[in-house]
Amino acid sequence: MDEASKKRKERLEQLRKRKLESTANGDKDVSLSFRNYTPINNDLKAKDSKITTPADIGDTIEKQMEGIVENTIKEEEEKRSKDVDIFALTPMKPNWDLKRDIEPKLLKLEKKTRAAIIELIRRERPHDLSLA
């Protein structure tokens, strides 16, 4: 840990020395890049400065998205042209959601109904069940 901090301190000192030397010599190490406008000043138009042109930018979103709409339309037409499964288009019964929601409650009720029926049978014929 101490070694890493010492190395970092040395690098920072070297950077400070370079910065002081460059300012003392009067060297300007600046490269300008004009993206949004062309400078009017001739000093700024020097060959060293880079003036960015639309060709330098490269691919734009418009170029990347070119043709996607056409491809999407073609894919949709292909899907529509395929045979349609008639059974998939049939509508569900109007009470399908009611059946879905009530089914768990009906299962509990069915269990209780069976237990009640068995209890009634036992009350009616207590002697028949003991013989079996």
Summary of the structure (lengths in Angstrom):
residues: 132
radius of gyration: 42.3
end to end distance: 87.2
largest distance: 119.8
contacts: 197
relative contact order: 0.04
helix: 65%
strand: 3%
